[in-house]
Amino acid sequence: MIRLLGRQTSGNVQKVIFCLEELGLPYVREDYGRQFGNTLTEAYRKLNPNAKVPTLVDGDLVIWESHTILRYLAAVHGPTLTGASAAERTMVERWMDFLLGALNTPYVAVFRDAKKAPAERAPDFAAQSADLLAQLKILDGHIAGRHWFALDRFTIADIALGSIVKRCLEFPIERPAYSELARWQAAIDDRPAFAVAIGAKPSVLTPAA
């Protein structure tokens, strides 16, 4: 059985749970990271030298980096979740790379400080917030008139973005409505697999405790 090492509350772990649930693949998730203090052990570093989550173990294969895991799961278990050709895959994966290259830095900065009193926030909080809004505007513009981010169907692009965009739209900061992005997020929220990913409902694919 597939093992997923990572805490439920990690946005990157949630991406992988979302994908596993969509594919209906049996798996077991084990608590690793942050409050569990077990990613710095020698045993874990042998699996993932970055000492971060998630790590996925599928038989003898060990995979780390959440988007690499998504690509693997789609390629092996769910080809309709990605492109059928190299050209089509660029349309899916550009949004996964956009998330890491453009959205992630301001997302992390705002996630870290949004709930703090203004005086306790990092000096660049306003700049990071402005950058976050600029990236959300790009997403909102692209999804206008579309149901999904790529290929006119649900793909790992949507899976990668789901848990992170949800948090961005819920940050207690002043922002435009981003109505198109909010519409897309509502469709993501309605998927049973996403409810499992964010811990709103239990999985039927994992063994009972």
CYANA upper distance limits for C-alpha pairs under 8 A (distance plus 0.5 A):
  1 MET  CA     26 PRO  CA      7.03
  1 MET  CA     27 TYR  CA      6.13
  1 MET  CA     28 VAL  CA      7.69
  1 MET  CA     58 ASP  CA      7.48
  1 MET  CA     59 GLY  CA      7.94
  2 ILE  CA     26 PRO  CA      7.38
  2 ILE  CA     27 TYR  CA      5.15
  2 ILE  CA     28 VAL  CA      6.86
  2 ILE  CA     56 LEU  CA      7.64
  2 ILE  CA     57 VAL  CA      6.32
  2 ILE  CA     58 ASP  CA      5.32
  2 ILE  CA     59 GLY  CA      7.61
  3 ARG  CA     27 TYR  CA      6.22
  3 ARG  CA     28 VAL  CA      5.52
  3 ARG  CA     29 ARG  CA      6.39
  3 ARG  CA     30 GLU  CA      7.80
  3 ARG  CA     56 LEU  CA      6.26
  3 ARG  CA     57 VAL  CA      5.52
  3 ARG  CA     58 ASP  CA      7.06
  4 LEU  CA     27 TYR  CA      7.55
  4 LEU  CA     28 VAL  CA      6.60
  4 LEU  CA     29 ARG  CA      5.08
  4 LEU  CA     30 GLU  CA      6.68
  4 LEU  CA     54 PRO  CA      7.37
  4 LEU  CA     55 THR  CA      6.52
  4 LEU  CA     56 LEU  CA      5.17
  4 LEU  CA     57 VAL  CA      6.97
  5 LEU  CA     29 ARG  CA      6.31
  5 LEU  CA     30 GLU  CA      5.42
  5 LEU  CA     31 ASP  CA      6.71
  5 LEU  CA     32 TYR  CA      6.22
  5 LEU  CA     53 VAL  CA      7.19
  5 LEU  CA     54 PRO  CA      6.07
  5 LEU  CA     55 THR  CA      5.62
  5 LEU  CA     56 LEU  CA      6.68
  5 LEU  CA     57 VAL  CA      8.49
  6 GLY  CA     10 SER  CA      7.81
  6 GLY  CA     13 VAL  CA      6.43
  6 GLY  CA     29 ARG  CA      7.46
  6 GLY  CA     30 GLU  CA      6.58
  6 GLY  CA     31 ASP  CA      5.66
  6 GLY  CA     32 TYR  CA      4.88
  6 GLY  CA     33 GLY  CA      6.55
  6 GLY  CA     53 VAL  CA      5.61
  6 GLY  CA     54 PRO  CA      5.41
  6 GLY  CA     55 THR  CA      7.37
  7 ARG  CA     13 VAL  CA      7.29
  7 ARG  CA     30 GLU  CA      7.68
  7 ARG  CA     31 ASP  CA      5.22
  7 ARG  CA     32 TYR  CA      5.79
  7 ARG  CA     33 GLY  CA      6.56
  7 ARG  CA     34 ARG  CA      8.46
  7 ARG  CA     53 VAL  CA      8.17
  8 GLN  CA     13 VAL  CA      6.99
  8 GLN  CA     14 GLN  CA      7.03
  8 GLN  CA     31 ASP  CA      7.89
  8 GLN  CA    197 ALA  CA      8.07
  8 GLN  CA    198 ILE  CA      7.72
  8 GLN  CA    199 GLY  CA      7.44
  9 THR  CA     13 VAL  CA      7.96
  9 THR  CA     14 GLN  CA      7.67
  9 THR  CA    198 ILE  CA      7.65
  9 THR  CA    199 GLY  CA      8.37
 10 SER  CA     14 GLN  CA      6.63
 10 SER  CA     53 VAL  CA      8.35
 11 GLY  CA     15 LYS  CA      6.98
 11 GLY  CA    163 SER  CA      6.39
 11 GLY  CA    164 ILE  CA      6.76
 12 ASN  CA     16 VAL  CA      7.43
 12 ASN  CA     53 VAL  CA      7.82
 12 ASN  CA     54 PRO  CA      7.13
 12 ASN  CA     66 SER  CA      6.35
 13 VAL  CA     17 ILE  CA      6.83
 13 VAL  CA     53 VAL  CA      7.23
 13 VAL  CA     54 PRO  CA      5.78
 13 VAL  CA     66 SER  CA      7.55
 14 GLN  CA     18 PHE  CA      6.47
 14 GLN  CA    163 SER  CA      7.17
 14 GLN  CA    197 ALA  CA      5.38
 14 GLN  CA    198 ILE  CA      6.64
 15 LYS  CA     19 CYS  CA      6.90
 15 LYS  CA     66 SER  CA      7.56
 15 LYS  CA     70 LEU  CA      8.37
 15 LYS  CA    159 ILE  CA      6.48
 15 LYS  CA    160 ALA  CA      6.01
 15 LYS  CA    161 LEU  CA      8.46
 15 LYS  CA    162 GLY  CA      7.95
 15 LYS  CA    163 SER  CA      7.17
 15 LYS  CA    197 ALA  CA      7.63
 16 VAL  CA     20 LEU  CA      6.65
 16 VAL  CA     54 PRO  CA      8.44
 16 VAL  CA     66 SER  CA      7.05
 16 VAL  CA     69 ILE  CA      7.59
 16 VAL  CA     70 LEU  CA      6.96
 16 VAL  CA    197 ALA  CA      8.47
 17 ILE  CA     21 GLU  CA      6.51
 17 ILE  CA    193 ALA  CA      8.38
 17 ILE  CA    196 VAL  CA      7.97
 17 ILE  CA    197 ALA  CA      5.59
 18 PHE  CA     22 GLU  CA      6.65
 18 PHE  CA    159 ILE  CA      7.07
 18 PHE  CA    193 ALA  CA      5.91
 18 PHE  CA    194 PHE  CA      5.81
 18 PHE  CA    196 VAL  CA      7.65
 18 PHE  CA    197 ALA  CA      5.46
 19 CYS  CA     23 LEU  CA      6.70
 19 CYS  CA     70 LEU  CA      7.37
 19 CYS  CA     73 LEU  CA      8.12
 19 CYS  CA    156 ILE  CA      7.99
 19 CYS  CA    159 ILE  CA      7.06
 19 CYS  CA    193 ALA  CA      8.20
 20 LEU  CA     24 GLY  CA      6.57
 20 LEU  CA     25 LEU  CA      5.94
 20 LEU  CA     26 PRO  CA      8.18
 20 LEU  CA     27 TYR  CA      8.16
 20 LEU  CA     73 LEU  CA      8.25
 21 GLU  CA     25 LEU  CA      6.95
 21 GLU  CA    193 ALA  CA      5.50
 21 GLU  CA    194 PHE  CA      8.41
 21 GLU  CA    196 VAL  CA      8.07
 21 GLU  CA    197 ALA  CA      8.34
 21 GLU  CA    203 SER  CA      8.27
 21 GLU  CA    205 LEU  CA      7.90
 22 GLU  CA    193 ALA  CA      6.03
 23 LEU  CA     77 HIS  CA      7.56
 23 LEU  CA     78 GLY  CA      7.05
 24 GLY  CA    205 LEU  CA      7.42
 25 LEU  CA    205 LEU  CA      7.29
 26 PRO  CA    205 LEU  CA      5.27
 26 PRO  CA    206 THR  CA      6.37
 27 TYR  CA    205 LEU  CA      6.96
 27 TYR  CA    206 THR  CA      5.84
 27 TYR  CA    207 PRO  CA      8.30
 28 VAL  CA    206 THR  CA      5.79
 28 VAL  CA    207 PRO  CA      7.23
 29 ARG  CA    206 THR  CA      8.12
 31 ASP  CA     36 PHE  CA      7.41
 32 TYR  CA     36 PHE  CA      6.24
 32 TYR  CA     37 GLY  CA      7.70
 32 TYR  CA     38 ASN  CA      6.43
 32 TYR  CA     39 THR  CA      6.79
 32 TYR  CA     53 VAL  CA      7.54
 33 GLY  CA     37 GLY  CA      6.27
 33 GLY  CA     38 ASN  CA      6.62
 33 GLY  CA     39 THR  CA      6.10
 33 GLY  CA     52 LYS  CA      7.23
 33 GLY  CA     53 VAL  CA      6.85
 34 ARG  CA     38 ASN  CA      8.43
 38 ASN  CA     44 TYR  CA      7.87
 39 THR  CA     44 TYR  CA      6.01
 39 THR  CA     45 ARG  CA      7.38
 39 THR  CA     51 ALA  CA      5.51
 39 THR  CA     52 LYS  CA      6.91
 39 THR  CA     53 VAL  CA      8.42
 40 LEU  CA     44 TYR  CA      7.08
 40 LEU  CA     45 ARG  CA      6.92
 40 LEU  CA     51 ALA  CA      6.18
 41 THR  CA     45 ARG  CA      6.68
 42 GLU  CA     46 LYS  CA      6.73
 43 ALA  CA     47 LEU  CA      7.44
 44 TYR  CA     48 ASN  CA      6.64
 44 TYR  CA     49 PRO  CA      8.27
 44 TYR  CA     51 ALA  CA      7.38
 45 ARG  CA     49 PRO  CA      5.02
 45 ARG  CA     50 ASN  CA      7.48
 45 ARG  CA     51 ALA  CA      6.10
 47 LEU  CA     55 THR  CA      8.01
 47 LEU  CA     62 VAL  CA      7.09
 48 ASN  CA     52 LYS  CA      7.58
 48 ASN  CA     55 THR  CA      7.29
 48 ASN  CA     63 ILE  CA      8.49
 48 ASN  CA     64 TRP  CA      6.84
 53 VAL  CA     64 TRP  CA      8.02
 53 VAL  CA     65 GLU  CA      8.16
 54 PRO  CA     64 TRP  CA      6.74
 54 PRO  CA     65 GLU  CA      7.14
 54 PRO  CA     66 SER  CA      6.74
 55 THR  CA     62 VAL  CA      7.57
 55 THR  CA     63 ILE  CA      6.28
 55 THR  CA     64 TRP  CA      5.10
 55 THR  CA     65 GLU  CA      7.62
 55 THR  CA     66 SER  CA      8.29
 56 LEU  CA     62 VAL  CA      6.31
 56 LEU  CA     63 ILE  CA      5.67
 56 LEU  CA     64 TRP  CA      6.85
 56 LEU  CA     69 ILE  CA      7.61
 57 VAL  CA     61 LEU  CA      6.29
 57 VAL  CA     62 VAL  CA      5.10
 57 VAL  CA     63 ILE  CA      6.95
 58 ASP  CA     62 VAL  CA      6.92
 63 ILE  CA     68 THR  CA      7.85
 63 ILE  CA     69 ILE  CA      6.70
 64 TRP  CA     68 THR  CA      7.39
 64 TRP  CA     69 ILE  CA      7.07
 65 GLU  CA     69 ILE  CA      6.85
 66 SER  CA     70 LEU  CA      6.80
 67 HIS  CA     71 ARG  CA      6.69
 67 HIS  CA     96 MET  CA      7.60
 67 HIS  CA    160 ALA  CA      7.59
 68 THR  CA     72 TYR  CA      6.71
 69 ILE  CA     73 LEU  CA      6.65
 70 LEU  CA     74 ALA  CA      6.61
 70 LEU  CA    156 ILE  CA      7.08
 70 LEU  CA    160 ALA  CA      8.40
 71 ARG  CA     75 ALA  CA      6.55
 71 ARG  CA     82 THR  CA      8.30
 71 ARG  CA    156 ILE  CA      8.01
 72 TYR  CA     76 VAL  CA      6.59
 73 LEU  CA     77 HIS  CA      5.97
 73 LEU  CA     78 GLY  CA      7.13
 74 ALA  CA     78 GLY  CA      4.83
 74 ALA  CA     79 PRO  CA      5.70
 74 ALA  CA     80 THR  CA      7.94
 74 ALA  CA     81 LEU  CA      6.16
 74 ALA  CA     82 THR  CA      6.78
 74 ALA  CA    156 ILE  CA      7.94
 75 ALA  CA     79 PRO  CA      5.76
 75 ALA  CA     82 THR  CA      7.94
 78 GLY  CA     82 THR  CA      8.24
 79 PRO  CA     83 GLY  CA      7.75
 79 PRO  CA     84 ALA  CA      7.71
 80 THR  CA     84 ALA  CA      8.09
 80 THR  CA    155 THR  CA      7.73
 81 LEU  CA    154 PHE  CA      7.05
 81 LEU  CA    155 THR  CA      4.62
 81 LEU  CA    156 ILE  CA      6.06
 82 THR  CA     88 GLU  CA      8.22
 82 THR  CA     89 ARG  CA      6.60
 82 THR  CA     92 VAL  CA      6.92
 82 THR  CA    155 THR  CA      6.07
 82 THR  CA    156 ILE  CA      6.77
 83 GLY  CA     87 ALA  CA      8.08
 83 GLY  CA     88 GLU  CA      4.95
 83 GLY  CA     89 ARG  CA      4.75
 83 GLY  CA     90 THR  CA      8.29
 83 GLY  CA     91 MET  CA      8.20
 83 GLY  CA     92 VAL  CA      7.30
 83 GLY  CA    151 LEU  CA      8.20
 84 ALA  CA     88 GLU  CA      6.68
 84 ALA  CA     89 ARG  CA      7.47
 85 SER  CA     89 ARG  CA      6.66
 86 ALA  CA     90 THR  CA      7.00
 87 ALA  CA     91 MET  CA      7.48
 88 GLU  CA     92 VAL  CA      7.30
 88 GLU  CA    151 LEU  CA      7.83
 89 ARG  CA     93 GLU  CA      6.43
 90 THR  CA     94 ARG  CA      6.21
 91 MET  CA     95 TRP  CA      7.95
 91 MET  CA    150 ALA  CA      6.33
 91 MET  CA    151 LEU  CA      7.64
 92 VAL  CA     96 MET  CA      7.63
 92 VAL  CA    149 PHE  CA      7.98
 92 VAL  CA    150 ALA  CA      5.88
 92 VAL  CA    151 LEU  CA      7.93
 92 VAL  CA    155 THR  CA      7.53
 92 VAL  CA    156 ILE  CA      7.56
 92 VAL  CA    157 ALA  CA      5.90
 93 GLU  CA     97 ASP  CA      6.65
 93 GLU  CA    157 ALA  CA      6.92
 94 ARG  CA     98 PHE  CA      6.44
 95 TRP  CA     99 LEU  CA      6.64
 95 TRP  CA    149 PHE  CA      8.14
 95 TRP  CA    157 ALA  CA      6.31
 95 TRP  CA    161 LEU  CA      8.47
 96 MET  CA    100 LEU  CA      7.16
 96 MET  CA    156 ILE  CA      8.46
 96 MET  CA    157 ALA  CA      6.07
 96 MET  CA    160 ALA  CA      6.71
 96 MET  CA    161 LEU  CA      7.72
 97 ASP  CA    101 GLY  CA      6.30
 98 PHE  CA    102 ALA  CA      5.78
 98 PHE  CA    103 LEU  CA      7.07
 99 LEU  CA    103 LEU  CA      5.32
 99 LEU  CA    104 ASN  CA      6.25
 99 LEU  CA    160 ALA  CA      8.43
 99 LEU  CA    161 LEU  CA      7.42
100 LEU  CA    104 ASN  CA      5.61
100 LEU  CA    105 THR  CA      8.27
101 GLY  CA    105 THR  CA      8.16
102 ALA  CA    106 PRO  CA      8.43
102 ALA  CA    135 GLN  CA      7.36
103 LEU  CA    107 TYR  CA      6.50
103 LEU  CA    132 LEU  CA      6.95
103 LEU  CA    135 GLN  CA      6.42
103 LEU  CA    136 LEU  CA      8.35
104 ASN  CA    108 VAL  CA      6.52
105 THR  CA    109 ALA  CA      6.84
105 THR  CA    128 GLN  CA      8.48
106 PRO  CA    110 VAL  CA      6.55
106 PRO  CA    128 GLN  CA      5.40
106 PRO  CA    129 SER  CA      7.01
106 PRO  CA    131 ASP  CA      6.65
106 PRO  CA    132 LEU  CA      5.62
107 TYR  CA    111 PHE  CA      6.36
107 TYR  CA    128 GLN  CA      8.48
107 TYR  CA    132 LEU  CA      6.73
107 TYR  CA    164 ILE  CA      8.46
107 TYR  CA    168 CYS  CA      7.25
108 VAL  CA    112 ARG  CA      6.55
109 ALA  CA    113 ASP  CA      6.97
109 ALA  CA    125 PHE  CA      7.50
109 ALA  CA    128 GLN  CA      6.98
109 ALA  CA    129 SER  CA      8.50
110 VAL  CA    114 ALA  CA      5.71
110 VAL  CA    125 PHE  CA      7.30
110 VAL  CA    128 GLN  CA      7.27
110 VAL  CA    129 SER  CA      6.75
110 VAL  CA    132 LEU  CA      8.49
110 VAL  CA    171 PHE  CA      8.26
111 PHE  CA    168 CYS  CA      8.39
111 PHE  CA    171 PHE  CA      7.83
113 ASP  CA    120 GLU  CA      8.37
113 ASP  CA    121 ARG  CA      5.94
113 ASP  CA    122 ALA  CA      7.60
113 ASP  CA    125 PHE  CA      7.93
114 ALA  CA    121 ARG  CA      8.15
114 ALA  CA    171 PHE  CA      7.13
114 ALA  CA    172 PRO  CA      6.87
114 ALA  CA    173 ILE  CA      7.49
115 LYS  CA    172 PRO  CA      7.48
116 LYS  CA    120 GLU  CA      6.49
116 LYS  CA    121 ARG  CA      6.69
117 ALA  CA    121 ARG  CA      7.16
121 ARG  CA    125 PHE  CA      6.83
124 ASP  CA    128 GLN  CA      6.58
125 PHE  CA    129 SER  CA      6.49
126 ALA  CA    130 ALA  CA      6.68
127 ALA  CA    131 ASP  CA      6.72
128 GLN  CA    132 LEU  CA      6.62
129 SER  CA    133 LEU  CA      6.79
130 ALA  CA    134 ALA  CA      6.75
131 ASP  CA    135 GLN  CA      6.85
132 LEU  CA    136 LEU  CA      6.74
133 LEU  CA    137 LYS  CA      6.57
133 LEU  CA    175 ARG  CA      7.48
134 ALA  CA    138 ILE  CA      7.09
135 GLN  CA    139 LEU  CA      7.04
136 LEU  CA    140 ASP  CA      6.52
136 LEU  CA    178 TYR  CA      8.16
137 LYS  CA    141 GLY  CA      6.54
137 LYS  CA    178 TYR  CA      7.52
138 ILE  CA    142 HIS  CA      6.74
139 LEU  CA    143 ILE  CA      6.70
139 LEU  CA    181 LEU  CA      7.23
140 ASP  CA    144 ALA  CA      6.79
140 ASP  CA    178 TYR  CA      6.33
140 ASP  CA    179 SER  CA      7.94
140 ASP  CA    180 GLU  CA      5.99
140 ASP  CA    181 LEU  CA      5.18
141 GLY  CA    180 GLU  CA      8.04
142 HIS  CA    146 ARG  CA      8.31
142 HIS  CA    149 PHE  CA      7.95
143 ILE  CA    147 HIS  CA      7.46
143 ILE  CA    148 TRP  CA      7.30
143 ILE  CA    149 PHE  CA      6.63
143 ILE  CA    180 GLU  CA      6.82
143 ILE  CA    181 LEU  CA      6.93
143 ILE  CA    184 TRP  CA      7.92
144 ALA  CA    180 GLU  CA      5.86
144 ALA  CA    181 LEU  CA      8.06
145 GLY  CA    180 GLU  CA      8.44
146 ARG  CA    152 ASP  CA      7.67
147 HIS  CA    152 ASP  CA      7.30
147 HIS  CA    153 ARG  CA      7.89
147 HIS  CA    184 TRP  CA      7.13
148 TRP  CA    152 ASP  CA      6.34
148 TRP  CA    153 ARG  CA      6.19
148 TRP  CA    154 PHE  CA      6.18
148 TRP  CA    155 THR  CA      8.25
148 TRP  CA    158 ASP  CA      7.26
148 TRP  CA    184 TRP  CA      7.74
149 PHE  CA    153 ARG  CA      8.22
149 PHE  CA    154 PHE  CA      8.07
149 PHE  CA    155 THR  CA      8.30
149 PHE  CA    157 ALA  CA      7.02
149 PHE  CA    158 ASP  CA      6.77
150 ALA  CA    154 PHE  CA      7.95
150 ALA  CA    155 THR  CA      7.48
150 ALA  CA    157 ALA  CA      7.56
154 PHE  CA    158 ASP  CA      6.85
155 THR  CA    159 ILE  CA      7.09
156 ILE  CA    160 ALA  CA      6.38
157 ALA  CA    161 LEU  CA      6.78
158 ASP  CA    162 GLY  CA      6.33
158 ASP  CA    188 ILE  CA      8.48
159 ILE  CA    163 SER  CA      8.29
160 ALA  CA    164 ILE  CA      8.22
161 LEU  CA    165 VAL  CA      6.26
162 GLY  CA    166 LYS  CA      6.62
162 GLY  CA    185 GLN  CA      7.45
162 GLY  CA    188 ILE  CA      7.04
163 SER  CA    167 ARG  CA      7.03
163 SER  CA    198 ILE  CA      7.91
164 ILE  CA    168 CYS  CA      6.85
165 VAL  CA    169 LEU  CA      6.65
165 VAL  CA    185 GLN  CA      8.07
166 LYS  CA    170 GLU  CA      6.88
166 LYS  CA    185 GLN  CA      7.14
167 ARG  CA    171 PHE  CA      6.76
169 LEU  CA    182 ALA  CA      8.16
177 ALA  CA    182 ALA  CA      8.24
178 TYR  CA    182 ALA  CA      6.59
179 SER  CA    183 ARG  CA      6.59
180 GLU  CA    184 TRP  CA      6.91
181 LEU  CA    185 GLN  CA      6.62
182 ALA  CA    186 ALA  CA      6.63
183 ARG  CA    187 ALA  CA      7.07
184 TRP  CA    188 ILE  CA      6.94
185 GLN  CA    189 ASP  CA      6.58
186 ALA  CA    190 ASP  CA      6.78
187 ALA  CA    191 ARG  CA      7.37
188 ILE  CA    194 PHE  CA      7.25
189 ASP  CA    194 PHE  CA      6.72
189 ASP  CA    195 ALA  CA      7.26
190 ASP  CA    194 PHE  CA      8.01
190 ASP  CA    195 ALA  CA      8.12
191 ARG  CA    195 ALA  CA      7.16
192 PRO  CA    196 VAL  CA      7.06
193 ALA  CA    197 ALA  CA      6.77
194 PHE  CA    198 ILE  CA      6.80
195 ALA  CA    199 GLY  CA      6.74
195 ALA  CA    200 ALA  CA      5.46
195 ALA  CA    201 LYS  CA      6.19
196 VAL  CA    200 ALA  CA      6.24
196 VAL  CA    201 LYS  CA      5.44
196 VAL  CA    202 PRO  CA      6.19
196 VAL  CA    203 SER  CA      6.33
